[in-house]
Each structure stands twice: as C-alpha cells, then as structure tokens.
C-alpha cells in the first residue's frame, strides 16, 4: 500500500498543475464562448427588431413579405410615373410672348404673337395686329413646331422663343 501513496506524492504536483492548466483553459474557453453568445444575441435582437420576435424563420418570412410589398409598390409607382411622363408630353409646356409694332406710324408695341406648345411643338400661335381703327386676331395651329398656314416673322420668332432657340 505504501507504493500507491508514493506514486501519488511523486505525481501530485505535475497532475495538479496539469489539471489547473486545463481548468484555466476551460474557463478561458467558456469566457470566449459567452462573449460570442452575447454578440450573436445582440445580432439576433437587431435582426428581430420591429417584428413579433418569433423564431428566425418567422422573422425572415416577415422581412421577405415586406420586401415583396415594397417591390410591388415601387413597380406601381414606376408605372404611374411612366403614365404621367407620357401624358405630360401633350400638356402645354412651352410658351412665349413677343410684342411688336407692325406699323411705323402708330405708337407702341400693342401688337403681339403668342405661342403655346407641348413638348413636341404641337399647339397654337395667336397673333394680334393692333392698328388705329381696328385690332385683328389670328390663330394658327402648330404641329411639330410648324404650321400649315404661312407664319409671319413675329410668329416664327415667338415659336422659336417657345422652343428655346432664341
């Protein structure tokens, strides 16, 4: 029996050092795992913020549904924007006024030419010739920045101004 105690006394210190080293390593491993677990929990809380905080599969399904709803809404807005862009081309967007004096013997620039056109140059040019005894008003349709009727120089200038060429 004495031999068994001798062996214990001989190897007790190295065994204790080994056990203590393993214990320290295990404590370090546990501390590291606890830090990792806290990071994972923080990430999970961030991921599940604003949801019913069910399991991760439920949270991801909710997120996917929200993404699909947002995608559908964006598609609807794109379609509405396209419709508005197409419709706006035919709205009056370009206009100009040119006042002038057609008669050298009368005073003032009482005569005028006004051009109203959409983006493609479709619209109308209205001109007025003011004289001493009468005022005459003329309207000519525009198609593609031109007219089937002969245009005066002042009407052409008003159209060019509305088109942005002068």
C-alpha positions in Angstrom: 0.0 0.0 0.0 2.9 2.3 0.6 3.8 2.2 -3.1 0.4 3.6 -4.2 0.8 6.7 -1.9 4.3 7.2 -3.2 3.2 7.3 -6.7 0.5 9.9 -5.7 3.1 12.0 -3.9 5.5 11.8 -6.8 3.0 12.8 -9.5 0.7 15.0 -7.4 2.3 18.3 -8.3 2.5 17.7 -12.0 -1.0 16.3 -12.0 -2.3 19.4 -10.1 -0.5 21.8 -12.5 -2.0 19.9 -15.5 -5.5 20.0 -14.0 -5.1 23.7 -13.2 -3.9 24.5 -16.7 -6.8 22.5 -18.2 -9.2 24.3 -15.8 -7.8 27.7 -16.8 -8.1 26.8 -20.5 -11.7 25.7 -19.9 -12.5 28.9 -18.1 -11.0 30.9 -20.9 -12.9 28.9 -23.5 -16.2 29.4 -21.5 -15.5 33.2 -21.3 -14.8 33.4 -25.1 -18.0 31.4 -25.8 -20.0 33.7 -23.6 -18.7 36.8 -25.5 -19.6 35.1 -28.8 -23.0 34.2 -27.5 -23.6 37.8 -26.4 -22.6 39.1 -29.9 -25.0 36.5 -31.5 -27.8 37.6 -29.2 -27.2 41.2 -30.0 -27.2 40.4 -33.7 -30.4 38.4 -33.3 -32.1 41.3 -31.4 -31.1 43.7 -34.1 -32.4 41.3 -36.8 -35.7 40.8 -35.0 -36.2 44.5 -34.0 -39.6 45.7 -35.1 -41.1 42.3 -35.5 -43.0 39.9 -33.3 -39.7 38.4 -32.3 -40.7 34.9 -33.2 -38.2 32.4 -34.4 -35.7 33.4 -37.1 -37.7 31.7 -39.8 -40.8 33.7 -39.0 -38.8 36.9 -38.9 -37.2 36.2 -42.2 -40.6 35.4 -43.8 -41.9 38.8 -42.5 -38.9 40.5 -44.0 -39.4 38.8 -47.3 -43.1 39.7 -47.3 -42.1 43.4 -46.6 -39.6 43.3 -49.5 -42.2 41.9 -51.9 -44.7 44.5 -50.8 -42.1 47.3 -51.3 -41.2 45.9 -54.7 -44.8 45.8 -55.8 -45.3 49.4 -54.6 -42.1 50.5 -56.5 -43.4 48.8 -59.7 -46.8 50.6 -59.3 -45.0 53.9 -58.8 -42.9 53.3 -61.9 -46.0 52.6 -63.9 -47.7 55.7 -62.6 -44.6 57.8 -63.4 -44.4 56.4 -66.9 -48.1 57.3 -67.5 -47.6 60.8 -66.2 -44.5 61.3 -68.3 -46.3 60.2 -71.4 -49.3 62.3 -70.6 -47.2 65.4 -69.8 -45.7 65.5 -73.3 -49.1 66.6 -74.6 -49.6 69.4 -72.0 -48.7 73.0 -72.8 -45.2 73.4 -71.6 -43.6 75.9 -73.9 -44.9 79.4 -74.3 -43.7 82.8 -75.3 -44.9 86.3 -76.0 -43.5 88.7 -78.5 -44.7 92.3 -78.6 -44.1 94.3 -81.7 -45.2 97.4 -83.7 -46.3 96.4 -87.2 -46.9 99.9 -88.3 -44.3 102.6 -88.1 -46.7 105.5 -88.0 -48.6 104.2 -84.9 -47.1 104.3 -81.4 -46.2 101.5 -79.1 -45.8 97.8 -79.2 -49.5 97.0 -79.0 -49.4 94.0 -81.4 -48.3 90.6 -80.2 -47.6 87.0 -81.1 -48.1 84.3 -78.5 -47.0 80.7 -79.0 -48.4 77.8 -76.8 -46.9 74.4 -77.5 -46.4 71.0 -75.9 -43.1 69.2 -75.7 -43.3 68.1 -79.3 -44.2 71.5 -80.7 -48.0 70.9 -81.1 -50.2 73.7 -80.1 -51.2 77.2 -81.4 -49.7 80.5 -82.2 -52.0 83.5 -81.7 -51.2 86.9 -83.1 -52.8 90.3 -82.9 -52.3 93.2 -85.2 -53.3 96.5 -83.5 -54.0 99.4 -85.7 -55.6 102.9 -85.2 -59.0 101.8 -86.3 -59.1 98.0 -85.5 -57.3 95.1 -83.9 -57.2 91.8 -85.7 -56.5 88.5 -84.1 -55.3 85.4 -85.9 -54.8 81.8 -84.6 -52.8 79.2 -86.4 -52.4 75.6 -85.3 -48.9 74.2 -84.7 -47.7 70.7 -85.4 -44.1 69.8 -84.8 -43.2 73.5 -84.4 -44.6 74.4 -87.8 -48.0 75.3 -89.3 -49.8 74.5 -92.5 -50.6 78.3 -92.6 -48.0 80.8 -93.6 -46.3 82.3 -90.5 -45.2 85.9 -90.1 -41.7 86.7 -88.9 -43.1 87.7 -85.5 -45.0 84.4 -85.2 -41.8 82.4 -86.2 -39.8 84.4 -83.6 -42.5 83.6 -80.9 -42.3 79.9 -81.9 -38.5 79.8 -81.8 -38.6 81.5 -78.4 -41.1 79.0 -77.0 -39.0 76.2 -78.5 -35.9 77.6 -76.7 -34.0 78.5 -79.8 -33.6 82.2 -79.0 
